[in-house]
Structures are given as C-alpha cells and as structure tokens.
C-alpha cells in the first residue's frame, strides 16, 4: 500500500502542519477507490529499509548538499514505529538551513521498503539590500540621543546559496556616520566528507565619533571636527567542523590593526592602556555549538549550547594577553495548550594582567538584562540569567499575495506571540567601576512584550520593561531575545 504524508511549516517552524491540498485530494481519491484508508498502518513489518530519497523543488540547491544534512541514507534499516518521527526530524534539519520558505515530505511503504520525497519552496537568494542603520548599540540608545545625523547608509549585497552549495558571499559598502567596507565568503564544505568548511572576511571601519569613556553607565562620545578619531582594519578566517546543521565546532584566526587619534588619548589615556595610540593583535578562538532548537529563527522547543575559548595576543607590547571564556545554555519547553517556557544562562570570564577601556565589554552590547537597554555595564566577568513564558496568539502559514506571481515572495507567513519575562545579571568590574554604579551589583529586569515573526527570518519585538532601579520603558528590537 501507499501512504502519503505532507508537512509544511511557517517561519516559526512549530509542530503545526498543513496538508498540501491538491496532492492530498488526488491521493485520497485513489486510496478510497482502492478500498484503503489513511488510518491503515503505513508499514506491516517491524523494520523498514530506506529504498530511495529524492528532493523536489530544489531548482538551485544541489541535491547532494541536502542529502548530506539528513541523518539517514539509502540502505538504512529503521524501526517502522519511529519512521515518521525520523522523517519529521530530517524535515526540520532541511528547514533550519534557512534556504527554503517551507519543507514537506511524502513517503510510500511497500513490502518493508520506504521511498521518501522531500518537497521544498526555495527562497530568493540574492539580496541587494539598502543599508539604513543606526549608529548606536540599539534602537533605544539611538532614540535616547534624538540625533538624526547618527545614521549609516549604503548597500549590502548578499548572495546566499552561492553555486547551490549553501555558500554565502557578503559585500557591504557603508557610508554616513560610520564608514565600513566589508567582504565575507563562507563555504560550508571543502572536504570530500562534507564535514569541514571555512570562511574568510576582510573589513575596514572608520568612524566620525568614538565612545571614549563610560560614566554613570552611559557612553560618552567624542566627535572630531577634522580627521577620524578611530580606524580599524581586520582580517579573519575560520575552519568549521560541521557534523550537521545542528552540531559544529570552529577554529578562528583574526588579525586586527586599530588606531585612535591624539584627541582621544587626551580624553582617556587608558583607551588602549598607557596612552597607546595604535595597536595590533591576533586572536585565536575555539568554539562549540549544539543547536537542537526546533527553529533557529524563533525557537519554542529544544535546547541551545555554545562555548567559546579565545586567546588575544598583542604585537609590539601594545597590550597584555587576554584569555576569554564564554558559555551559554538555553532550554525551551512545551507547556500545555499554546504555552511555552524558556530558561537559560550565559557566563563570561576575561583574564588578563592589565585591561584597556576598549576591551572592558560586558553587558549592554550583544548580551543585556532587559530593562537596561540604555545602559552599558562594562567589566571583566559577567553572569546572565533569563526566563520567559510565551503564549502563541496567532499563526498563519501564508497570507497569499495574488498580485505577486513569484512563489518566493507571494506568500507571507505570520506568527504573533505574547511574552512575559524576567532577567537577572551581574558584572564584576575591578578596573573601571568608579562612577558606574551598576557594576558589582545585581541587575534585575522584567516585563511583557509582543513578538512578531514573518518571512525571511524577520523577528520584531515590542516590550515594556521595569528594572530594579525603578526605571520603566517601552523598547523595540529586531532580534530574538535569547
């Protein structure tokens, strides 16, 4: 007999499925005519053999690239009871490559032999995106200054799935408040075993303004009338050992040459430590990622683990060596009904004999306690705890835009979630803590928010927060909180 199962998912990649209507109707009629029903057991035998695996809809993507992502292959023997679970697990693997709008599967089982077809709708892979970004850490910090000149503009050309091999090329030409020229090339597979990849990047950064000091946990900025207060040139390359899209290890080498003007050193001689105007350093970084989340865009179930160990070595005695250790773990749980819960933590330790102001980065940049969006808490070490309760409010797998013919753009998935959260953090600073009261103090924040998820990995958050100091605020963000 033949059983057909399809599974299409929206951008949030939850366990909600939509059966492909045309295909389902055809198959259902055939089954009824033959006297079979969908309730029949898909396979009579206890064990099944994968007889064939095919891909449909991958007009650009090479089939061998997709087959490598699966944790099953032709000739494998599986328990029939766990067959659909394995097929669904591999559907999520393909979807989390972020190359497709949706991924489904069908399969047939005859005499213990299974043939599988994965069907997908590819995305648009060339993005000549205009750059119109804010020159500050986040939208809320920019809004606090009320300075319309603090805007960057330019063009960011991204070619995803280059050559159909999941490679990526990025070229960024940016002008305005901060000038940046950047080129990145990423190749996920360079070995025959498809387990080793690499990336190469080069960037030149020049800014009209520099944050030269932190006072009362607010950055102080200096704008130079002539010349540039800071210039930075960097080159980096990395090797990636890629077991799958979920499990990766990395080794990265970076070289950075950066310089500040004499005016910056007059304002803060410890910016690069001991009135050093220019410094060069090499950074070696080891990383490990285990990403078992159901979706890499807006996860609701699963877990995430990341660990990084890095060593920074300065050239020509322009700084003391720095050892950085960082780890992060988050667990996402399904609760009864449409509720979800997440809990996790992140820690960082930075070890050195001497610290420069430019390296004194802790909370307020990549990581923060919500409620302190306008603050920067510098330090050598920090710990961060976050938890949240999420309620699914609305989910539409695709609003059809009939006036657009291309299937890459004519369906807009949309999901809305209500979220309540509490955060806690602590930063240890024994060097630049003077005048910054939030260092060496327990930070607490909480609030409620509305999150929207739509196509091409777009996440929008609107949140109202309250922190331990009694400060309240309404904040906007375009990234997943943890």
N, C-alpha and C positions, 0 to 999 in steps of 0.2 A: 504494500500500500504506500501511498504518498501522503505526507503531512507537510503543510506549508505554514510557516510562522514568520511573521514580519515584525520588525520593531523599529520604529522611527522615533527619534528623540529631539527635543527642542534644545535651546542653548544651555539650559541648566543641567541637562543630562540626568534627570532623575529617573525613577523607575516607571514613569508613565509612558505608555506606548500607544501608538495609533496604527491601526492596520491599514495597509495600503488599499484603498477602496476598490480600484478596478481589478487589481490582481486577486484580491480576496473574493470578489464576486464570481470571477471566472472559475477559480479553484473550487469554491463552494458548490457551484452548479455541477461541476464534474464529479465531485465527491458524492453529491446527492444522487446523481444519475447512476453511479456505480454502487450505490447502496451503502456507502461508508459515511461516517460522521467524524467531526473534528474531535469528538470525545474519545475516539479509539486510541489505544496505546500506540505511540509512534514507532516503537520497535518491540518485536516479540522476544528477542533474545536479551540476556542479561548483559552481554558485552556487544559493542559495535565497533566497527573499523571505519576510520575516515577514508573514504574511497576517492573523494575529489573535493577540492576547494577552489572556487572561482570568484573573481571580482567583476562587478558590473558598475558602470558609471565613472570609472577612473580613466577619463579621457587623457588627462595629463600625467597622473601619478603612475609610476611603474608598478606592475603587479608584484614583482619580486620584493619591492620595498614594503608593500603591505603584508605579504606572506611572512616576512621576517618578524613583523610585530606580533604575530599570533603565537600563543603558547601551545599550539597543536599543529600537526603536519599530516600530510597524506601517509597512511600506513599506521598511524597511531591507533591503539586499542583503548576504548573508554568504556566506563560503566554507562549503560543506557539511562540509568536513573539520574545521572549528573550531566547528561549530554546538553540539555538546554541551558543549564547553568554555565557550562563551559562556552557555549556559543554566545551567550549574552556577555560574559566576561570579555571575550575577544571583540565583540561589537564595541564595548566601551573603550578598549585599547585603541581601536581604529579611530573612534570619535575623538579621543583625547590627543591625537596627533594634531588636532586643530587645523586640519586640511579640508574638512568637509562640514557642510551645514547639517547633514543628517546621515545616519548609517543604519541600515536594516539588514536582515538576513532571512533566507528561506532555506529549507533543507528537505531532503527526501530520505527515506529509510526503506530499503528493500533487502530482505534476507540478511539483515545484520550489517549491511554496508550503507554508509551515510555519505551523501553528496551535499555540500554546503555552497550556497551562493551568498556573498555579502554584496549588498547594493548600497550605493552612496551617491550623494549630490555634492560635487566639488564646489569649493569657494572660488572667488576671484582672487588671483594670486599676485597681481601687480598693483601696487598702491602708490601712486604719485600724490602723496598727501601733503597739503599745505601745512607748514609749521606756524602755529599761532599759540604760543605757550606763555606762561607767566614766569617771570624771572626769579620767583621766590620758591621756598620749600614746598608750599602747597597753596591752594586757592585762598584759604583762610588767612594765611600770612600775607599774601598779596593784597587782599581786601582790607586788611588792617592798616596798610600804608596809604591806600587811596591814591596811588600814583600810576596814572595811565601810561606813563612812559616806560614802566618796568614790564615790557612785553617783548618777546622774541618772535621773529617771523622768518620764513624761508620755505624750503621744500624738503620733504623726507621721502625718498624713493625706496620702497621695499619690494623686493621680488621674492616671495615665498614659493616653496616647492620648485625651486630652480632646477631645470633639467628633469623634472618629475621625480626627483630623488630626495625630496624633503630637505633640500638645501635652502639656504637663505642668504640674500645679499641686501645690505642696507647702505644707502648713501644719504647723509644728512648735510645739507648746506643751510646754515642758520646765520641770520644777521639780527640787527636790532640791539637790545640791551646787552645781550651776551652773544658773542660770535663763536660759532663752532663749525668745524669741518670734520666729518667722521665717516669712515668706511669700515664695514664689518662683513666678513664672509664666513658662513658656518656650514660645515659638511658633517652630517651625522654618521656617515660610513666611509671609511677609506681602506678598510681591510676586507679580505675575502669572506671572513667570518661575519661581517657586518656588526662587529662589536666595538670597533674603535673609530672615533670621529675626531675632528679638530675644528677650531675656529681661529680666525686671525682678525685683529682690529687695529686701527690706527686713528688717532684723534688729535685735533689741535683746538684748544679752547682759549679764548681771550675775553675778558670782561671789563666793563667800564667801572664796575663797583665791586668792592670786596667787603665781606663781613670780617672786620679786624678784631673784634672783641665781643664777649657776651657779658652783659650787665643786667642784673635782675631777671636773668633767664630770657633776655631778649637780645637778638643780634644787633650789633651796632655796625652801620655801614659807612663806607667812605667812597665818595665819587671823585675821581681825579679829573681836573679840568683839561690837562694835556697828558697824552700818553695813556698807558693802561696800568692799573695797579696790580694785575695778576695775569700771568701767561702760563699755560700748561700744555705740554706735549706728551703723549703716551702711546706706547705700542704694547700689545698683549697678544698672546697665543695660548691656546689650551688644547690638551688632549682629553677626550671623553671616552671612558669605557662604558659602553651602553648595553646593559643586559637586556633592557626593554625600554619602552617609553616611561615605565614606572620606576625603574631602578638604574641609577647611573652613578659613576664615580668620575671625578675630574682632577686634572693636574694643570695648573695655570701658571704662566710666567708673564710678568709685566715689568716694563721699564717706564719710569716717569721722570720728566725734567720739568720743574716748575720754578717760577721766579716771581718775586713781588718787587714793587718799586720802593725807593728810599722813603717815600712818604708813609708807606705802610709800616715800615720799621720804626719810624718816629712815633707813630701812634701805638704800636705794640711790638717791642723788641723781641718778644717771645713767640711771635707768629710762627717762625721756623726755628726758634730756640737760639738764644745768644746772638741776636742780630744777624743771623744768616740770611742773606738776600736771595740766594739761589741754591737749590738742592736737587740731587738726582738720587733715585733709589730703585732697587729691584725688589719685587715681591713674588714670593713663591707660595702657592695656595693649593691645598688638598681639600677636596670636598666629597661628600657622600649624600645622595638624595634617594629616599624611598617614598614615592608618591603613590599611595594606594587610595586616593580620593576618587569618588565616583565621577567627579567633573573637575578639571583643572581650572575652570573659569569661575564657577560659584559652587564649591563643594557643599554637600549636605550629609554625606556619609563617607566612612573610610578613615584614613589617617595620613599624616604627613610627617616625615622626619628629615632633618637636614643638619649636617655637621660640617664645620669648616675649621681647618687649622692653617694659619698663614704665618710666614716669616718675612719681615721687611728689613732689608739691608741697605744702608745708606752709603753712597760713594763719596770719597774725599772727606770723610769725617764731618759730614753735614748733618748728622743726626745719630742718635743711639738706636741700635737694633730693637725692633718691636715684634713680639710674639702675640698673635691674636688667636683666641679660641672662641668659637661661637657654635651654639647648638639650639635647635628648635624642634618642638614636637607638638602636634595638634591632633586631637581625636574628634571626629564628627559622628554623632549618634542619631539614629532614627527613633523618635518617640511616637506614642500612639497618635492616631489621626494625622494631621498635617503639620505636626510639630517636629522640630529638630533642635539638637543641642550640640554645642561645640565647646571644648575646653582645651587650653594649651598654654605653653610657656616658652620663653626664649631667654637665653643667658649669654653673656659675653664677658670675656676676661682679656684685658690688654696689658701685657707685661713688658716693661722697659725700665732702664735706669733713669732716663730723662724723657720728658714729654713736651712736645711742642703744642701750641694752641691749635694749629691746623689739624692735629691728629686726635684732639680731645673730643671725639664724636661718640655720643651715646644715644639718648632718646630725643626725638623731635625731628628726625630725618626719615630713614627707612622704617624705623620702629618708633612707636609712641604710645603713651597712655591717652586714650580718647578723653577729651575734656581739657587737654593741654596742647591743643593744636597750635596755639600762638606762641608757645614756649619752646625753648631749646634747653635741654639739660645735658651739659657736657660732663664727661667723666671717663675714667679708665675701665670701669666694670659696671655692668647693669644686669638686672633681672626683670623679667616682664611676664605677667600673668593675664590671660584673657579668657572670658567665658561669655557665651551668648545663647539666647533662646530665640529660635526663628519659627515663624508661622507662615506657611505658604498661603498667600491671599488670592493669587490669580496666576493661571498659566495657560497660555495659548500657544499651540505648537507651530502656528504660522498664519499671520494675517496676510492674505493674498492681495498683492498689488497688481490688479489686472492690466493696468496701463503700462507695466514693465514686462517685456517678453522674456528677458534672460532669467532662467531659474536660479542664477547665482545671486540675484537681487530682489526677485519679485515675491519673496515670502519672508515676513519679519516675525520671528518668534519673540514672545514677550512673557516675562515672569515677574511677579511682584511679591516681595516678602516683607513682613513686619519683623522687627528685630529689637530685642531688649538685651542690654549687655552691661557688664561690669569689668573694669580693668584695674590692675594694680602694677606698680613698678617701683624700682629703687635703683638709684645711680650712686655709685661710690666714686667720689672725686676728692683726691688729696692734693691737687696741684692748683686748679683754677676755681676752687669752690668759693673763694672770697667774693662777696657781692652777688652770689647766686644761691638764693635761699632754698631752691628746690632740690639741690644736690644734697646727698646724705640724708634724705627724708623720704618717707613712704608716700608715694603718689597714688591717689585713688580717684577713679572717674567712673561714671556710669551714665546710661541714657537709653533713649529709644530712637529707632530710625526706620526709614522706609528704603528698601533696596530694589532696584530695577535691573533686570538682566535681559539683554536683547542680542541681536545677531552680531557677528564679527567680534565676539568676546567683549562686548561693551557692558561694563558694570557701573551703575550710578548709585551713590549713597547720599541720602539727606538725613542728618542725625541731630538730635537735640541732646546736649550733654551737660552734666554738672560735675565739678571736681571737688576735691577735699577742701580747697581754699574758698569754696562757695561761688566760684565763677561759673556762669551759665552761658551757653552759646548755641547757635544753630550753625552747623558746619556741613559743607558739601565735599564730596570726594568721588574720584573715578576709579577706585581700585578696591579689591576685596580686602576686608579689614584684617584677616589673619590667616 
